[in-house]
């Protein structure tokens, strides 16, 4: 009973903190906790989707077909496309981080202090990452067969989070999920230089520039790395220029949100943003179920390599705007307690889900399973990852956020 009460108190306190005015959100978000909860829940969706994909992959890529009332429902594409969860993270970052800069560009506030902005970003990303890096190094030293770091150069690259193709970067063999972290952080560094685009009159330029950067980078990767292993091409293609469509659509959504009361008549008025929820969910669903049968075309410099992610991120951006616009559908999906808590610990969950899954898969118990491997892996790993993620959040992320707020007031 005591443990349940303690968990309830911790969750309530965490929810209070994310709706605090000290979180650096836009005024409207600070004034309406439901908007913050929806965005936090969407972040939880992203983390859980990535986890679902890796659990499905490590358990043997089984077909996930459910027969219900005479209908055969195939959930395999949903699991196999879980990498789209990373794209959700990118769009959310583009939206949330661009809001203060968009407010500045619209004359609603002073220019954000870059030193505070960068300090907050460093304290958001590196403490939990460094803690995990240290733990995984200890595990590698004590447990035979676990991947480790062999030389000083690789260690330095890990400390700098240089997870990109060589010779500049290194493969994150200790935790393959790390490869997306430098993409996110590169956007943090680039955003202040892109702030001038965050005005309604420059929205078209922001959109076209983001798509052009994505196309030019990915096309260059395809041309130069045609014979490279697929995983190396993936890591190269989605470095920041190649992921600029996701961040760019998030930034564009921020411009619409900040200037929602003075948009032209031809733009969807804010009172109708809630309708974007259904459109966004449909677009994401179509994108997810359409691509799996065309993976070979995707990496063959086919037009879908440049068109699929823009379609996906358009749907994600629509869902985000619907969430802050009060959509009942999006609120019910993402504003429940489970999704909010998942969103609160989403960064730690993202960091820890893959190592925990790999440790379970390597056990004799899992290897002896002949059926229901995916379901068994989900049932065992989910509470364990949530426990580790919550500890990481409470012991590392939370103190970091408190320190950020103290430095902001100093």
KETI-368410 format. One record per atom (N, C-alpha, C): residue in three letters; x negated, y negated, z negated. Coordinates in steps of 0.2 Angstrom, whole numbers, plus 5000, padded with zeros to 4 digits. Layout:
KETI-368410
ALAXYZ...
This chain:
KETI-368410
UNK499650065000UNK500050005000UNK499649945000UNK499049944996UNK498649884996UNK498349875002UNK498149925006UNK497849915012UNK498249885017UNK498949905017UNK499449885022UNK499549805020UNK499549785014UNK499649715012UNK499049675014UNK498449705013UNK497849665015UNK497849655023UNK498049705026UNK498049695034UNK498549645036UNK499149645032UNK499649595034UNK499449525033UNK499049515027UNK498849455025UNK498349425030UNK497849475032UNK497349455037UNK497649435044UNK498049475046UNK498449465052UNK498749395052UNK499149385047UNK499449315046UNK498949255046UNK498449265042UNK497949215042UNK497549205049UNK497449255052UNK497149255059UNK497649215064UNK498249235063UNK498749195068UNK498849125066UNK498749105060UNK498749035058UNK498149005061UNK497549035061UNK496949005063UNK497048985071UNK497249035074UNK497249015082UNK497748965084UNK498248945079UNK498748895081UNK498548825077UNK497948825074UNK497648775071UNK497448715076UNK497548655074UNK497348595078UNK496648595079UNK496248635075UNK495548625076UNK495248675081UNK495648715084UNK495448765089UNK495248735096UNK495348665097UNK495148635103UNK495548645109UNK496248665107UNK496648675113UNK497048605115UNK497448605120UNK497748555122UNK498348535117UNK498548475117UNK499048455112UNK499648495112UNK499948505118UNK500548545119UNK500448615116UNK499848645117UNK499748715115UNK499648715107UNK499348655104UNK499348655097UNK500048645094UNK500448615097UNK501148595094UNK501548655095UNK501448705099UNK501948765100UNK501548825099UNK501548855094UNK501248915092UNK501348975097UNK502048975099UNK502249025104UNK501749035110UNK501548975113UNK501148965119UNK500449005117UNK500148985111UNK499549015110UNK499649085109UNK500149115106UNK500249185105UNK500249215112UNK500649195116UNK500749225123UNK500049225126UNK499649175126UNK498949175129UNK498549225126UNK498549235119UNK498149285115UNK498449355117UNK499049365118UNK499349425120UNK499049445127UNK499049395131UNK498849415138UNK498049435138UNK497649405133UNK497049425133UNK496949495130UNK497449515125UNK497449585123UNK497649635129UNK498049615133UNK498249655139UNK497649665143UNK497249615144UNK496649625148UNK496149675145UNK496049675138UNK495549715135UNK495849785135UNK496449795134UNK496749865134UNK496749895141UNK496849855146UNK496849885153UNK496149905154UNK495649875153UNK494949895154UNK494849955150UNK495049965144UNK494950025140UNK495350085143UNK495950065145UNK496350125149UNK495950155155UNK495650105159UNK495350135165UNK494750175163UNK494350155158UNK493750195156UNK493950255152UNK494450255149UNK494750315146UNK494950365151UNK495250345156UNK495550385162UNK494950415165UNK494450365167UNK493850385171UNK493450435167UNK493250425161UNK492850475157UNK493250545155UNK493850545156UNK494250605154UNK494350645161UNK494150625166UNK494150665172UNK494550645178UNK494750575178UNK495150555183UNK495750595185UNK496150615180UNK496750655181UNK497350615184UNK497750645187UNK498350615190UNK498850605184UNK499150535184UNK499550525178UNK500250515181UNK500550565182UNK501250565185UNK501750595180UNK502250555179UNK502850565174UNK503450575178UNK503850635177UNK504450645180UNK504950625175UNK505450575177UNK505950545173UNK506550545177UNK507050575174UNK507750575177UNK507750585185UNK507350635187UNK507250655194UNK506850615198UNK506550565194UNK506050515198UNK505350535196UNK504850535201UNK504150545200UNK503850485199UNK503550465193UNK503250395192UNK502550405192UNK502150375196UNK501450385197UNK501050325194UNK500750335188UNK500450285184UNK499650285186UNK499450325190UNK498750335192UNK498450265194UNK498750235199UNK498450175201UNK498350125195UNK498850125191UNK498850075185UNK498150085181UNK498050155180UNK497450165176UNK496850155180UNK496850175186UNK496250175191UNK496050105192UNK496450055192UNK496349985193UNK496249945187UNK496049975181UNK495949935175UNK495449885175UNK494949885180UNK494449835181UNK494749765182UNK495449765184UNK495749705185UNK495849665178UNK495749705172UNK495749675166UNK495249615165UNK494649635168UNK494049585168UNK494249525172UNK494649525177UNK494849475181UNK495349425177UNK495749465173UNK496249425168UNK495849385164UNK495249415161UNK494849375156UNK494549305160UNK494349315166UNK494049265170UNK494649205171UNK495249225173UNK495749175174UNK495949145168UNK495949175162UNK496149145156UNK495549095154UNK494949115155UNK494449065153UNK494449005157UNK494549015164UNK494648955168UNK495148915166UNK495748945164UNK496348905162UNK496148865155UNK495948905150UNK495948875143UNK495348825143UNK494748845146UNK494148795145UNK494248735149UNK494648735155UNK494648685159UNK495148625156UNK495648645152UNK496148605149UNK495848535146UNK495348545142UNK495048475139UNK494748435144UNK494348465149UNK494048425155UNK494648395159UNK495148435160UNK495748405164UNK496048355161UNK496148355154UNK496448295151UNK495948235151UNK495348245151UNK494848195151UNK494948165158UNK494948205163UNK494948175170UNK495648135171UNK496148155167UNK496848125168UNK496848065163UNK496348045160UNK496347995155UNK496748005149UNK496848065147UNK497248085141UNK496748085134UNK496148095135UNK495648095130UNK494948075132UNK494548075127UNK493848055129UNK493448115132UNK492948105135UNK492548165138UNK492348215132UNK492448275133UNK492248325128UNK491548325127UNK491348325121UNK490648325119UNK490248385122UNK489848385126UNK489448445129UNK489048485124UNK488748445120UNK488348485115UNK488848535111UNK489448505108UNK489848545105UNK490148605109UNK490348585115UNK490648635120UNK490148695121UNK489548675122UNK489048735123UNK488848775117UNK488848735111UNK488748775105UNK489348815103UNK489948795105UNK490548845104UNK490448905108UNK490248895114UNK490248945119UNK489748995117UNK489148975115UNK488549015112UNK488849055106UNK489149025102UNK489349055095UNK489949105097UNK490249095102UNK490849135104UNK490549205107UNK490049205111UNK489849255114UNK489249295111UNK488749265109UNK488149295107UNK488149335100UNK488449305095UNK488349345089UNK488649415089UNK489249425091UNK489549495092UNK489149535096UNK488849505102UNK488449545107UNK487749565103UNK487449515100UNK486849535097UNK486949585091UNK487449585088UNK487549635083UNK487649705086UNK488049705091UNK488149775094UNK487449795097UNK487049745100UNK486449765103UNK485949795098UNK485949765092UNK485549795086UNK485749865084UNK486449875084UNK486749935081UNK486549985087UNK486649975093UNK486550025098UNK485750045099UNK485349995097UNK484650005097UNK484450055091UNK484850045086UNK484750095080UNK484950165082UNK485550165085UNK485850225087UNK485350265092UNK485050225096UNK484650255101UNK483950285098UNK483750245092UNK483150275089UNK483250335085UNK483850335082UNK484050395077UNK484350455081UNK484750445086UNK485150495089UNK484750515096UNK484550585096UNK484250605103UNK484750595108UNK484450575114UNK484850575120UNK485250515122UNK485250465117UNK485650405118UNK485150355122UNK485450315126UNK485050275130UNK484850215126UNK484150195128UNK483850145124UNK483550095129UNK483050055126UNK482750005130UNK481950025129UNK481650035135UNK480950055135UNK480450015135UNK480549945137UNK479949905137UNK480149835135UNK479649785134UNK479749725132UNK480149685137UNK480049685143UNK480349655148UNK481149665148UNK481249725148UNK482049745147UNK482349715141UNK481949715135UNK482249685129UNK482349615130UNK481949575133UNK482049505134UNK482649495139UNK482649535144UNK483249525148UNK483949545145UNK483949595140UNK484449605136UNK484649545131UNK484149515128UNK484249465124UNK484549405128UNK484349395134UNK484549335138UNK485249355142UNK485449415141UNK486049445144UNK485949435152UNK485449455154UNK485349455162UNK485549525165UNK486149535165UNK486349595168UNK486649585175UNK486149595179UNK486249585186UNK485749625190UNK485849635197UNK485349675200UNK484649655200UNK484149695200UNK483449675199UNK483249635206UNK482649605205UNK482149605200UNK482249555194UNK482749505195UNK482949465190UNK483249495184UNK483749535185UNK484049565180UNK483949645178UNK484349675174UNK484249735172UNK484949775171UNK484949835172UNK485549875172UNK485749885164UNK486349865162UNK486549875155UNK486649945153UNK486149995153UNK486350065152UNK486550085145UNK486450035140UNK486750055134UNK487450045133UNK487749995137UNK488449985137UNK488549945144UNK488849985148UNK488949965155UNK489449905155UNK489849895150UNK490349845150UNK490049775149UNK489349775147UNK489049715147UNK488949675153UNK488949705159UNK488749675165UNK489249615167UNK489849605164UNK490249555165UNK490149495161UNK489749505155UNK489649445150UNK489249385154UNK488749395157UNK488349345160UNK488749305166UNK489249335169UNK489649305173UNK490149255170UNK490349275164UNK490849235160UNK490349175157UNK489749185155UNK489349135152UNK489149085158UNK489049115164UNK488849065169UNK489349015171UNK489949035170UNK490548995171UNK490548935166UNK490348955160UNK490348915154UNK489848855156UNK489348875159UNK488748825160UNK488948785166UNK489348815171UNK489548775177UNK490148725176UNK490548745171UNK491148705171UNK491048635170UNK490648605166UNK490548535165UNK490348505172UNK490048535176UNK489848505183UNK490448515188UNK490948555186UNK491548555190UNK492048515188UNK491948475182UNK492548445179UNK492848395184UNK492448365188UNK492748315193UNK493248335197UNK493348405198UNK493848435203UNK494448435199UNK494548425193UNK495148435189UNK495648385189UNK495748355195UNK496348305195UNK496848335201UNK497448315200UNK497948335205UNK497748325212UNK497448265213UNK497348245220UNK496748285223UNK496348315219UNK495748365221UNK495948435220UNK496548455219UNK496748525218UNK496648565224UNK496748535230UNK496648575236UNK495948585237UNK495548535236UNK494848545236UNK494548595231UNK494848595225UNK494648645220UNK494848715223UNK495448725226UNK495648785228UNK495148815234UNK495048765239UNK494648785245UNK493948795243UNK493648755238UNK493048765236UNK492848835233UNK493348855228UNK493348915225UNK493348975230UNK493748975234UNK493849025239UNK493249025244UNK492948975246UNK492348965250UNK491748995246UNK491648975240UNK491149005236UNK491149085235UNK491749105234UNK491849175234UNK491749215240UNK491949185246UNK491849215252UNK491149215254UNK490749165254UNK490049155256UNK489649205252UNK489749205245UNK489349245241UNK489449325242UNK490049345242UNK490249415244UNK489949435250UNK490049395255UNK489849415262UNK489149415262UNK488749375259UNK488049385259UNK487849445255UNK488149465250UNK488049525246UNK488149585251UNK488649585254UNK488849645259UNK488249645264UNK488049595267UNK487549595272UNK486849615270UNK486649595264UNK486049605262UNK485949665258UNK486549695255UNK486449755251UNK486849815253UNK486949815260UNK487349865263UNK487149935261UNK486549945260UNK486250015259UNK486150025251UNK486349975247UNK486249985240UNK486750025237UNK486650055231UNK487150095227UNK487750055226UNK488350085226UNK488950055225UNK488950005219UNK488750035213UNK488850005207UNK488349935207UNK487849945211UNK487349885211UNK487749835216UNK488049855221UNK488449805225UNK488949775221UNK489349815217UNK489849785213UNK489649725208UNK489049745205UNK488749695200UNK488549635204UNK488249645210UNK488049585213UNK488649545216UNK489149575219UNK489649545222UNK490049495218UNK490149515211UNK490549485207UNK490149435202UNK489549425203UNK489249375200UNK489649305201UNK489449255197UNK489949195197UNK490149165204UNK489749155209UNK490049135215UNK490549175218UNK490449245217UNK490949295220UNK491549305215UNK491549275209UNK492149275205UNK492449215204UNK492249165208UNK492449095208UNK493249085209UNK493449135213UNK494249135215UNK494649145208UNK494349185204UNK494749195197UNK494649135193UNK494049115192UNK493949055188UNK494348995191UNK494248985197UNK494548925201UNK495348925200UNK495648985201UNK496348985200UNK496548965193UNK496148995188UNK496348975181UNK496248895180UNK495748865183UNK495648795183UNK496248755186UNK496448785192UNK496948755195UNK497648755191UNK497748815188UNK498348815183UNK498248765177UNK497648755175UNK497548705170UNK497748635172UNK497548615178UNK497748555181UNK498448545181UNK498848595184UNK499548595184UNK499848585177UNK499548625172UNK499848615165UNK499748545162UNK499148525163UNK498948455160UNK499348405163UNK499548405169UNK499848355173UNK500548375175UNK500848415171UNK501548445172UNK502048395172UNK502048335168UNK502548285168UNK502448235174UNK501948235178UNK501848185183UNK501748225190UNK501948285191UNK501848315197UNK502348295202UNK502148295208UNK502648275214UNK503248325214UNK503748295217UNK504348335217UNK504348405220UNK503848405225UNK503848475229UNK503448525225UNK503148505220UNK502848555215UNK503348585211UNK503348655209UNK503848685204UNK503848645198UNK504348615196UNK504448575189UNK504348625183UNK504148595178UNK503948635172UNK504548675170UNK505148655170UNK505748685167UNK505848755171UNK505548755177UNK505648815181UNK505048865181UNK504548845177UNK503948885177UNK504048955174UNK504548965170UNK504749025167UNK504849075173UNK505149055178UNK505349105184UNK504649135187UNK504149095186UNK503449125189UNK503249195186UNK503549205180UNK503349265177UNK503549335181UNK504149335183UNK504349395187UNK503949395194UNK503849335197UNK503449335203UNK502749355202UNK502449335196UNK501749355195UNK501649425193UNK502149455190UNK502149525188UNK502249565194UNK502649545199UNK502749585205UNK502149575209UNK501849525210UNK501249515214UNK500649555211UNK500549555205UNK500049595202UNK500149675203UNK500849695202UNK500949765203UNK500849785210UNK501049745215UNK500949755222UNK500249765223UNK499849715221UNK499049715222UNK498749785219UNK498949805213UNK498749865210UNK498849925213UNK499549935216UNK499749995219UNK499549995226UNK499349935229UNK499149935236UNK498449955238UNK498049935233UNK497249945235UNK497050015234UNK497250055229UNK496850125228UNK496750165234UNK497250165239UNK497150205245UNK496650175250UNK496450115249UNK496050075254UNK495350055251UNK495150095246UNK494450075243UNK493850075248UNK493850125252UNK493350125257UNK493350065262UNK493950035264UNK493949975268UNK493749915264UNK493849915257UNK493749865253UNK492949845253UNK492549895253UNK491849885253UNK491449885260UNK491849885265UNK491649885272UNK491649815275UNK491649765271UNK491649695274UNK492349685278UNK492849725275UNK493549715278UNK493849655275UNK494349625278UNK494649565276UNK494949565269UNK495149635267UNK495449645260UNK494949625255UNK494249635256UNK493749615251UNK493749545249UNK494049505253UNK494049435252UNK494749405250UNK495249445252UNK495949425251UNK496349465245UNK496049515243UNK496449555237UNK496349515231UNK495749505229UNK495749465222UNK496049395222UNK496049355227UNK496449295227UNK497149315226UNK497449365229UNK498149385228UNK498249405221UNK497749445218UNK497849465211UNK497849405206UNK497349365207UNK497249305202UNK497849255203UNK498149255209UNK498749205210UNK499249235205UNK499349305205UNK499849325201UNK499749315194UNK499049325192UNK498849315185UNK498949245183UNK498749195187UNK498849125185UNK499649115185UNK500049145189UNK500749135188UNK501049155181UNK500749215179UNK500949245173UNK500749195167UNK500149165168UNK499949125162UNK500349055162UNK500549025168UNK500948965168UNK501648985166UNK501949045167UNK502549065165UNK502549075157UNK501949095155UNK501949105147UNK501949035144UNK501548985146UNK501548925143UNK502248885145UNK502548905150UNK503248875152UNK503848905149UNK503748955144UNK504248985140UNK504649035143UNK504349075148UNK504649135151UNK504849185145UNK505449205145UNK505649255140UNK505349325142UNK505249335148UNK504949405150UNK504249405148UNK503849355149UNK503149355147UNK503049345140UNK503549315136UNK503449305129UNK503649375126UNK504149405128UNK504249475125UNK503749525127UNK503349525132UNK502849565134UNK502249555130UNK502049495129UNK501349475126UNK501349435120UNK501949425117UNK501949385111UNK502149425105UNK502149495106UNK502349535100UNK501649545096UNK501749565090UNK501249575085UNK500649615088UNK500849675091UNK500249715093UNK499849685098UNK500149655103UNK499749615108UNK499349555106UNK499649525101UNK499349465098UNK498649485094UNK498749545090UNK498149565086UNK497649595091UNK497949625097UNK497449655102UNK497049595105UNK497449545106UNK497049485109UNK496549455104UNK496749445098UNK496249425093UNK495649455093UNK495649525093UNK495049565093UNK494749585100UNK495049555105UNK494949575112UNK494249575114UNK493849525112UNK493149525113UNK492749585110UNK492849595104UNK492549645101UNK492749715103UNK493449715105UNK493649775108UNK493349795114UNK493249745118UNK492949755125UNK492249775124UNK491849745119UNK491149765118UNK491149835116UNK491549865111UNK491449925108UNK491849985111UNK492349975116UNK492750025118UNK492350075122UNK491850055126UNK491550105130UNK491050145126UNK490650115122UNK490150155118UNK490550215114UNK491150195111UNK491550235107UNK491850295111UNK492050275117UNK492350325122UNK491750375124UNK491150345125UNK490650395127UNK490450435121UNK490450415115UNK490250455110UNK490750515109UNK491350495110UNK491850545109UNK491850605114UNK491750575120UNK491750625126UNK491150665126UNK490550645122UNK489950695122UNK490050745116UNK490550745112UNK490650795107UNK490850855109UNK490650915106UNK490850975108UNK491650985108UNK491950955103UNK492750955103UNK493050935110UNK492750875112UNK493050855118UNK492850895124UNK492250925124UNK492050965130UNK492451025130UNK492651055124UNK493051115124UNK493751105126UNK494051045127UNK494751035129UNK494851055136UNK495351095137UNK495551115144UNK496051075147UNK496451045143UNK497051005146UNK497150945141UNK497550905144UNK497750845140UNK497150805138UNK496650805142UNK496050765140UNK496150695139UNK496450665144UNK496650595144UNK497050575138UNK497550605136UNK497950585131UNK497550605124UNK497250655124UNK496850665118UNK496350615116UNK495950595122UNK495450535121UNK495850475119UNK496450455122UNK496750395119UNK496950405112UNK497250455110UNK497450465103UNK496850455098UNK496350485100UNK495750485095UNK495350415095UNK495250395101UNK494850335102UNK495250265100UNK495850265101UNK496250195100UNK496150175093UNK496350215088UNK496250185081UNK495550175079UNK495150215081UNK494450205080UNK494150145083UNK494250125089UNK494050065092UNK494350005089UNK495050005087UNK495349955084UNK495049935077UNK494849995073UNK494549985067UNK493849945068UNK493449975072UNK492749945073UNK492849875076UNK493349855080UNK493449795083UNK493649745078UNK494049765073UNK494349725068UNK493749705063UNK493349755061UNK492749745057UNK492249695061UNK492149705067UNK491749655071UNK492049585071UNK492649585072UNK493049515072UNK492949485065UNK493149515059UNK493149485053UNK492449475050UNK491949515052UNK491249505049UNK490849465053UNK490949455060UNK490549425064UNK490849365068UNK491349385072UNK491749325076UNK492049275071UNK492349295066UNK492749245062UNK492249195059UNK491749225055UNK491249175053UNK490949125058UNK490849155064UNK490649115069UNK491049055071UNK491749075071UNK492249025072UNK492248975067UNK492248995061UNK492248945055UNK491648895055UNK491048925057UNK490448885058UNK490548835064UNK490848855069UNK490948805075UNK491448755072UNK491948765068UNK492348715066UNK492048665061UNK491548695057UNK491248645052UNK490748605056UNK490348625061UNK489948585065UNK490348535069UNK490948555071UNK491348505075UNK491548445071UNK491648455064UNK491848405060UNK491248365057UNK490648395058UNK490048355055UNK489948295059
